[in-house]
């Protein structure tokens, strides 16, 4: 359906905008087949796609009486920071709604469809369902698994080296790949790294190379609170969460003064001589409670390996440079394995040239089966 395709393009244009809400587009078509209004969901607390489309139609002097609304997700039926979209469509006189798929939010979950039908509105479901779900994979993950969608980003040479033995890693990939990586940062609710990366690279880990109306939250895995309070990653308008395992009053106070929120999630102790580590599954669960849909991981090989072993990573975003470096740090310290069958099975979603580099998007087998 061309109108659903247009609605999906509108939803796509809101990729950096709507979190923690889903990316939704809506197109209004009058009984004569003319597009009279369109819109996409705004920032959290702002208008949803259906309201934007109705406002667009009204602003152009069009009536929605008898119109069809093509929308990429079921119109909401609950009173949140905005009113129910299903009621607004009914009040505007919309006669038919074509929606891509049901909203997974338990507050909606078919209630919007039911209220539309109860009001005499014809509802059709299905067109564009796969595309809409993929665009909102993190929202569906949080609603249906109580877990964000975790995407692990790595930049490496063709032989899998992410840094030289002396720690040098900037820049293995080219400027186009770095810009593309910032676009993936921008779509996430949070960027996650480890204290090792903070200390070694002194990164900002914000979005700079693409235009975005918001900066993702920063999450640092830092068991012993070693993050420097004057680190470049702190900013006046940026939320920083630090997940720790060992309380340290003085460091906690200094980091809190710098603007960080400290959350203790220690792993169960199984060796008295081993320093406590952050319980990674518990951290991920907490991020879901904080309304994180997508988490973009940019960390070193140690934390990458720990996240993979914990089974919390859903997808790999790998940039390979046409460069051979020999010895150095790898992508992760996952393993060692004693049999090939113990390896992590992946499904290649896409491969694409980005400048001189190759981008591979690979999904952990079964990660999207929810």
N, C-alpha and C positions, 0 to 999 in steps of 0.2 A: 504493500500500500504506500503510495507516494507521500501521503500526509503523515503517516507514522514515521517514514524515513525523515521527513522534515522535523518532526517532533524529536526524533533521536539526535539529529544534528543540533537542535536547540539544547537538549540535555547535555550533549558533549561540550557545548560552549560554556557550560556552567561547571566544568570539571574542577576548577580551582576554587570554586566559590561557596558551595553549599554545605560542606561538612559542618556538623555531623549528620545533616539531613541528606537524603538521596538526591542524585542529579536527575531532574525530571524536566521534560519538555512537553508543551501542549500547543496544538494548532486547532483553531476554531474554523469550521467550514459551514457556510450557510446552505439552505436547501437547494440553492442554484449551483452549488459546487464551488463557490468562491471563498477563498481564504479571507476571513474578516478580522482575525486576531491571532496572535501567537506570543509565547513567552516561555521563560524557564524559571525554575526555583531560584530565589535570591539567597543572600546570606542568612544564616540561622536567625530566626526572629522576624525575617522579612516575608514577603508574599511568596506563596507557592506558584507553580507553573500555571495552574488553572486560573488563579486570580490575576496573574500578569496577562494572560491571554484575554480574559474578560475585560480588563482595563484597557488593553490595546484596542479591542473592538469598540468599546464605548468611546475611546478617545478619537476614533476615526468616524464616529457617528453611526456605527452599525449596531443593530439589535441581534442578540444571540437567540432570539425566539426561533425554535425549530432547528437550531444548528446541531452539528455533530462536533463533539470534542474528541480529538485524537490525542491521547496522553500516554506517556511511556510507563506509568505506574498507576495503580488504582488510586483514585481520588481519596484523600484522607477523610476520616469520619469522626475525628476526635478534636477536642478543644485543647490546643497547646498554646504556643505563643501566637498562633494564628487560628482563625476559625475553621470549621470543617469545609473542605473544598467541595464535597459532594452536595452540601446544602447550597453553596453559592451557585453551582451549576444548575440545580433545580430552580432556584429563585430567578435565575437569568433566562429560564425557558428553554434550556438545552434539551433536545429531544432524544439524542443518542450519544453514547459514550463508547469509544473504542479504546480499550486499555491494553497495554502490552502484557502485564502480569499483575498478580495480586501482591499487595504490599505485605512484606514479611513482619512488619511491626505488629506485635500482638494487640496494640491499641486500635489497629485498623483491620488487617487480616480478614478481608471479605466484608467487613461492616459497611464500607463505603459502597461497594457493589450492591449490597442488600438494600441500603437506603435509597440508592438511585432507582433500583427496580421497583421498590415499594412506592416511589413517587411517580411511577409510570414511564421512567426513562429506559429506553432500550440499551442494554449493555452487551458488548461483544468483547471477548478476551482473546489474547494470543499473538496478534501481529507484533513483531519486534521483540518478543520475549527474551530470546537469547542475547540480543545486543543490549537490552536494558539491564539484564542481570549482570552481564560482564562489566558494564559501565559502573554498576553499583555493587561489585562483588564484595567490597568491604562492608557495606551496609547490610547486605544479606548475611554475611558471615557473622557480624555482631548480633544481629537479630535472631539468627537460627542456631548459632553455635556458642553464643556469648563469648566470642573471641574475635579480635580484629584480624584482618587479612595481612599477613606479614610477608613483605617482599624484600629479599636480600639482594642488594646491589653490590657488584664487584667490578672493578676495572683492572685488567690484567694484560700481560703480554700474551702472545699466541701460545707460549709454553706454560701459561698459568701462573706467572710470577706477578705478585701485587706490589712488592717492594724489594729493593736490593738488600743485601745483608747489612748495610749501614743505615737502613731505614728509609732511604730516599725513595719516594713514590710519585712525586709531582714533577712532570705529569707524564704518565705512561700513555694515556689516551689523548686524542686531539681536542681542540676547542669545541668542535661540533658535538662530540660525545659528551663533553662536560655540560654544555648547554642542554642537551637532551636529558642528562641526569638531573639537572635542576628542574626540568618540567615534571619528572617523576617525583621529585621532592615536593613540588608545589601541590600535587594532587593528594598527597598524604595528609592525614591528621597529625601525624607525629613522625619525626626523624629520630631514629634510635642509634646510639653508638656506645662504645665502651670507654672507660677511663684511660685505657692504654692509648687509644686514638687521640683522646683529648690531650694527653701529656706529650705524645710523640709528634703529632701534626699541628697542634694548636689551631684546630679548625673553627670556622664560624658555623658551618652546617646550616646556613639559612638559604633562602632562594634569592638569587641575585641576577641570574642570566635570562630569566623570563619574567614577564609582568604578572603579578599576582596580587589580589586584594588582601591577602592575609599570609602570615608566616605560620608554617606548621609548628606545633609544640616540639620541644626538644626533650628527649629521654636519654639519660645516661645511666648505664649499668656500672656502678662504682661501689663495690663491696665495702671498702674501708674509708670511703669519703675522702679520696685523694684529689678530687677535682679542685683546681686553684680558684679561689673566689674572684680573681681578676682575669679569668679566662675570657678569650675573645667571644665566646659563644653566648655570654650573657648580654641581654639587651633590655632597654626600658619597657618595650611592649611585647616581650616574648616570654611565654611560660616555659619554665625548665623544671622537669621532674628528675630527681636523682633517686634511683633504687639502690638501697644499701643493705648490708647484712650485719655490720658491726657498728654499734652506737659509738659516737665520739662527740661529746658535748661541744667542745670548742670549735671543731671543724663544722659541725652542724650549724652552730650559731653564725659562723662566718659565711657559710654558703646561703643560709636563709637571708642574711643581710644583703647578699648579692642578688637575691631574687629567686633562689631555688626552693622548691618544695621537696623535702626529704621523706621518702617512704621506705620503711623497713620491711623487707620480704626475705628473711634468711631461709636457706635450704635446711632441711632436717640434718642435724649433725650425725655423721656416720664414722668420723675419725677425729678423735680429740686433738690430734696434732695438725689437722688440716684447717686452715683459716676458713671461716664461714663464707659461703658464696651466696649470691642472690638466687632465690628460687624463681627461675625463669618462667615456668608455667603460671605461677602465682602472679608474677608481674604482668604477664599478658592478660590474665583474667582481670586484673585491676585496671588495665588500660581500656578494656571493654566497658567496665563500669564508668570510666571517665569519657565515654562516648567516642572512642577512637575507632574509626572504620578501617583505615589503611595505615599501616606502620611501615615506613621506609627505612631499611637497615643499611647503615654505612659504617661498618666496624672493621676491626682487624681479624686476622685469621683465627685467633684464640676464641673471641666471642662468637664469630661466625660458626665455628665448630661446636661450641657449647649450645647455641641456638638450634643447630641442626640435630645434635644428639638429643636435645629436649623435645624434638618433634613439633616445634611451634612455627617453623618456616613453611610457607605455602608456595612460594614462587621465587625464582632466581632471575635477576636482571643482570646479565653479564655483558660487559663491553670488552672485546678482545682487540688489542692493537697489533698491527703488522710489525711485531718486534719480538726478538728472541733474546731473553735475558739470562738464561741459565740458572744458577743458584740464587735463592732468595726466598722471601716469604710466599707461601701458597695462598690459595683462596680461603682455605679453612683447615683446621686441624681435626676434621672429622675422621674417625677411625682410631687406630688401625683395624682393618678388617682381615679376616682369615679366609673369606670366600667371596666371590663376586656376587653371589646371591644376597649378601648382606648390604650391598650398596643401595643408595637411595634412588629409586626409580623415578625418572622425570618424563614429562611429556613436553616436547618442543612446541610452544605456542606460536612463535614467530622468529624469523631471522631477518635482519635488515642492515644494510650499509648505512652508517652514520658518519659522514665525512670519510676519513680513511679507515675507520674502525668498523667492526662488526658487532651489532647488538643482538643478543640472544635472549629471548624470554622463554623460560622453561618452568613448568608447573610440576610440583610434587604430585606424583600419581595419587589420585583419590582425594586431594586436598579440597576440590570444589564439589565433592559429593555430599552436599547437605541441602 
